[in-house]
Amino acid sequence: MAISGYKVKPNYATVPGDTLREVINDRQMTQKELASRLDLTPKHVSNIINGEVQLTPETAKKLEFVFNVDASFWNSLEKNYQEYKQNKVAEAKLKKQEELLKSFPVKELERKKFIEKGTSASERVNNLLKFFGFVSFDALKAYTVNDNNFAGAYRLAVSNGQVVDNNALISWIRKGDIEAAKINTGAFSKEIAESSINDLRSLTKVIDPQIFIPQLQKLCASFGVAVVFVPEIKGSKVCGMTRWMSVPQKAIIQLSLRYKTNDVLWFTFFHELGHILKHKKEPFVTTPTYVSSKIEEEANDFAANILIPPIEYSAFIQEGDFSNSSVQNFAKKIDIHPGIVVGRLQKERYIEYYQLTDLKTRYEWNI
């Protein structure tokens, strides 16, 4: 910024000291004389002119007396210059962040409208960091490694040697947090949850997701669980996840609908609910082939037995008739969707995976 006849010509990159130098040269004044008039040391005036110290509001007021130029002018010079410096620092940091963009599924997040579409690398960095709510990818990584919810996902590996893309997974988790925050729930109540199981189970017979999803979310919210559906992000290899929020205290069940059939959807939901009802308040990530453990087996048994009562299922297996009509009759008898029975029979290899698939309901994400 420069003065011509002491009127401002905006240039936000100007160091305030440059303008002050122009003024004292125009007035044919030495720095030593200016220091005397300002009642400051010559060194301090030199530091202001060379940009080594900031021009304070107190000094701006003194300059108003010396040059009859409002203090607001000098304050504005300093303010604009400091903002300019901060912007340059931020731009430099963003430039470094751009190198890390390739490790995130940015295009997929844009396509699924999780983040706004950027027109440049720096804009994509901004959009992605705002999505996560962090000022840098380093801060995000440090948080995900140490935060309980993210840490369980961050160290995840499936048992058959496949590698989970951590950045894809934490992106999926983050979107679930955003959606869960929109759901108002009551305080978590294990008693109400357990008493609601039959009502939850009855929803398996409803085919239309436009009908059963709102009902499922409303019912679960009544006992302090937010249920969210978030499409899988390539590389995350996730079917579902359970975690807890402390403020307010509620649980989240997040489902990806990975295999797009109703049997897997409902088994995954009740598996996650099993974690909530039976296990400690810690995050559980469910992948297609997660490492088996007692806890996961308990959640599997909970889901299997809620969906298909063990005594009735054992009798059905002993009969050995797995025809289309037999499966439908059995499903009707136990008041469950036949696709869930088919899924169980396929899983336990009583029938092949290609058999009776027409009894299942398939879903597609509309994105």
PyMOL commands that set and color helices and strands:
alter all, ss='L'
color gray80, all
select helices_A, chain A and resi 16-26+31-38+42-49+57-67+71-98+101-103+106-111+121-132+137-146+148-154+166-180+190-195+197-205+209-221+262-278+294-307+310-319+324-334+338-347+357-359
alter helices_A, ss='H'
color red, helices_A
select strands_A, chain A and resi 2-4+7-9+225-229+240-246+249-255+284-286
alter strands_A, ss='S'
color yellow, strands_A
deselect
rebuild
show_as cartoon
